[in-house]
């Protein structure tokens, strides 16, 4: 599991980069959708970041 945290105002959530699933926390529906779309688009680049290989 490789997590990343997304903070949106008073909300925050932790996502797994490999599955793009929310591990904990919550976000408004629109923010959740934007984060998952962004993570899907950049998933391979995120996984190639130093320290994650």
C-alpha positions, -999 to 999 in steps of 0.1 A, spaced: 0 0 0 13 34 -10 -9 62 6 -12 99 -2 -32 125 17 -55 150 2 -67 181 22 -96 202 10 -105 229 35 -116 213 67 -118 178 50 -90 153 45 -87 118 32 -60 92 27 -60 73 -6 -40 43 -18 -21 52 -50 -22 16 -62 -60 11 -59 -71 48 -58 -94 38 -30 -101 60 1 -84 44 31 -97 69 57 -113 103 60 -139 119 39 -143 146 12 -173 162 -4 -185 142 -34 -172 166 -60 -137 168 -44 -136 130 -41 -144 126 -78 -117 152 -88 -91 135 -66 -98 100 -80 -98 113 -116 -65 131 -110 -49 101 -92 -60 78 -121 -44 101 -146 -11 104 -128 -10 70 -110 21 57 -129 40 90 -123 31 89 -86 43 53 -83 76 63 -99 83 89 -73 116 85 -54 112 62 -24 82 45 -38 99 23 -64 
